[in-house]
Amino acid sequence: MTFDYAPAPESRSIVDIKPSYGLFIDGDFVDGHGKSFKTISPATEEVLAEVAEADEADVDAAVKAARRAYTKVWSKLPGRERAKYLYRIARIIQERGRELAVLESLDNGKPIKESRDVDIPIVAAHFFYYAGWADKLEYALPERGHSGENSRPIGVAGQVIPWNFPLLMLAWKIAPALACGNTVVLKPAETTPLTALLFAEICQQADLPPGVVNIITGAGDTGRHLVSHPDIDKVAFTGSTEVGRAIAKAVAGTDKRVTLELGGKAANVVFDDAALDQAVEGIVNGIFFNQGHVCCAGSRLLVQESVAEEVLAKLKRRMSTLRVGDPLDKNTDIGAINSAEQLARIRELSDIGEAEGAGRWSPECELPQNGFWFPPTVFTGVSQAHRIAREEIFGPVLSVLTFRTPAEAVEKANNTPYGLSAGVWTEKGSRILWMANQLRAGVVWANTFNKFDPASPFGGYKESGYGREGGRHGLEAYLEH
Amino acid sequence: MTTTSTAPNEGTGPATGGWDALPDSFGDIVRSDASLSRFLHGLPGVDQVGAEARAASLGTRSIKTTAKEYAIDLAIRMVDLTTLEGQDTPGKVRALASKAMRPDPADPTCPAAAAVCVYPDMVATAKETLGSSGVHVAAVATAFPSGRAALDIKLADTHDAVEAGADEIDMVIDRGAFLAGRYKQVYDEIVAVREACGDAHLKVIFETGELQTYDNVRRASWLAMMAGGHFIKTSTGKVQPAATLPVTLVMLEAVRDFREATGQMVGVKPAGGIRTSKDAIKYLVMVNEIAGPDWLDPDWFRFGASTLLNDLLMQRTKMRTGRYSGPDYFTLD
């Protein structure tokens, strides 16, 4: 007899998914003028709900509502009053945490363990954190000489977010915007609209004045209408570098302010004096957390040659214990790939890796019949010239490269068009500081990876985008210069 | 590598396992304080934050229904039912021994515990009650719990217990010597006690609450394994903190790595502070995922505990009957 964990599914009875959803404009759910689309559970391909696709007229209505709310209500409220709403939203998120977690796992495919223990708690923490700033903005950016009278909001923000952390990215966008006195029109990704729509209900529950938050669902066209709407003052986008470029072009020549948080190909650098067991945990967490659908994922492992073999052996053993399957099972470590489209891209790049001669390995694991699944995969013998070492795969696929000296590690780590994050594993404190200064990445984690805190700024160098979210720095994007 | 083993409940003699001779490759390492220090300090470090995070994350595994039934029965079979008090009497030890053989008198399908753990002077009493039940007698020897005595006294203590019929000896290391870097002295003591054990199995207690750092726990683990300990054990139960999940995690990593390096399996015994079935299951999950399923056996993993057993029994009854019964339905021995 062996210790086989029996199924431990989280009940989905706590969520009440409606058959169809409209758009959340001016405090109410309204029918869109456009078509509608289906959102499915990527783990089973079951249709969860029909969602309205906002057309140009809907976007215009949402922006007008946001403008009215900005001019008449929100920008006139003192910071402490705005804070009350944000604190209330944060508390409701905590109270309805299990509901949000189950819904997020259903719509996105991520394991319940993760939505329950990571996503939703950080979402609440983000609202609490920025609620705290709302009445202290004059002290937020002393280096820019802010005083009470010139910490002014920008106006109406058009925000477009990705599908990998649906509610968390919403929190990163909405919490600082509202704290600073802006109003928002937010478009969630077309494959993961449901938690944003539940958030809209939470705004109603919190009695947030109508029009302060507007949620419009749709795909690329809806996003295009939003960012190019003439009455948007500020565009905030998280997503692919390709779409980020298009947005930068669309707003060029206007006076819209823009922040972009784009792709990454982060190096996770393991030195031979590292705490190896914990480094292996960090490697696993770096690339397999959230199925590798993480812009700052540690998708390139740079390991010192002298310990490469040992680290790889430990890594493979550890990967064999990863549990892939039903996202709602509390013991699942790796859930479903978010969409058929993303699965196709992961497969394509992995096949290219194999064709280019890298060694491909996955632990034995049984994948469910329906839905979109990809096993945790590691490629060894990868060099900088391989496409899997250059391009963002955005899936549970790790490329392993080796280095001999610290200088070589830095050179390889920085040799990428991206610069979002990096990891350093060593027991030598001085080397951590030296590496952090050398690495061109917005976030450098030392002896950990994929740690997020609302007080810590996050953002990229180079093609990973510009602007910072989180922390005091995150306020800058939403305050007038 | 697979290892065949016999559960103590089924066999009559001491558990098989452990190993009889030192691999030659350790010869150079164990020659002096300097060589031992070079080796032990050359082991990869343990990052405290990372180790604690990993232990906490394994603690969130949800073990239900059939998996829980399996885990509870396994945990009962792994209990070293312990009484180590100045007030221990033959009567108390006999009661404990009876309890170890039939933990739940109301349910004959309930498995026996692995062993009773007593001071050396109580070994004969325990042995008499246990007879050929298959439940082992473990004795804490070597000037337990502080270990502050001369080597010949520690060895005499060990001999006493073995002669009285102990199947297992739980020794304490000299923490003072370890912390002072006199690794050779600690090593030699373990080797000498191991020799004094004869056929009895040796568990080496580190008192991790006194070693304090995870780096020290990893080094002590390797030192004890190289010296021939059959088991490495966290604590005496007399010092706080006693067993913790992250400390046990580091020890499980050590036995896993040691088997990889030498082919020899060594057991692990967390002791002290494990009181609930929920806790015990967390440990078993960790054994399963860190060391591997080969260690899910009383020959390779034990719980040093006393109150834990009744909580396991209550949970077991709940699983079988669907009802919780009060503590009065389980024996207090």
Chai-1 contact restraints between the chains, C-beta under 6 A:
chainA,res_idxA,chainB,res_idxB,connection_type,confidence,min_distance_angstrom,max_distance_angstrom,comment,restraint_id
A,T2,B,P293,contact,1.0,0.0,6.0,A-B,restraint_1
A,F3,B,N288,contact,1.0,0.0,6.0,A-B,restraint_2
A,F3,B,L296,contact,1.0,0.0,6.0,A-B,restraint_3
A,Y5,B,A67,contact,1.0,0.0,6.0,A-B,restraint_4
A,A6,B,K64,contact,1.0,0.0,6.0,A-B,restraint_5
A,A6,B,T65,contact,1.0,0.0,6.0,A-B,restraint_6
A,A6,B,T66,contact,1.0,0.0,6.0,A-B,restraint_7
A,A6,B,A67,contact,1.0,0.0,6.0,A-B,restraint_8
A,A8,B,S62,contact,1.0,0.0,6.0,A-B,restraint_9
A,A8,B,K64,contact,1.0,0.0,6.0,A-B,restraint_10
A,A275,B,P44,contact,1.0,0.0,6.0,A-B,restraint_11
A,A275,B,G45,contact,1.0,0.0,6.0,A-B,restraint_12
A,A275,B,V46,contact,1.0,0.0,6.0,A-B,restraint_13
A,A275,B,D47,contact,1.0,0.0,6.0,A-B,restraint_14
A,L276,B,P44,contact,1.0,0.0,6.0,A-B,restraint_15
A,D277,B,E253,contact,1.0,0.0,6.0,A-B,restraint_16
A,Q278,B,D47,contact,1.0,0.0,6.0,A-B,restraint_17
A,Q278,B,G50,contact,1.0,0.0,6.0,A-B,restraint_18
A,E281,B,G50,contact,1.0,0.0,6.0,A-B,restraint_19
A,E281,B,R54,contact,1.0,0.0,6.0,A-B,restraint_20
A,T321,B,E289,contact,1.0,0.0,6.0,A-B,restraint_21
A,K330,B,S62,contact,1.0,0.0,6.0,A-B,restraint_22
A,N331,B,R61,contact,1.0,0.0,6.0,A-B,restraint_23
A,N331,B,S62,contact,1.0,0.0,6.0,A-B,restraint_24
A,E427,B,G45,contact,1.0,0.0,6.0,A-B,restraint_25
A,N447,B,D47,contact,1.0,0.0,6.0,A-B,restraint_26
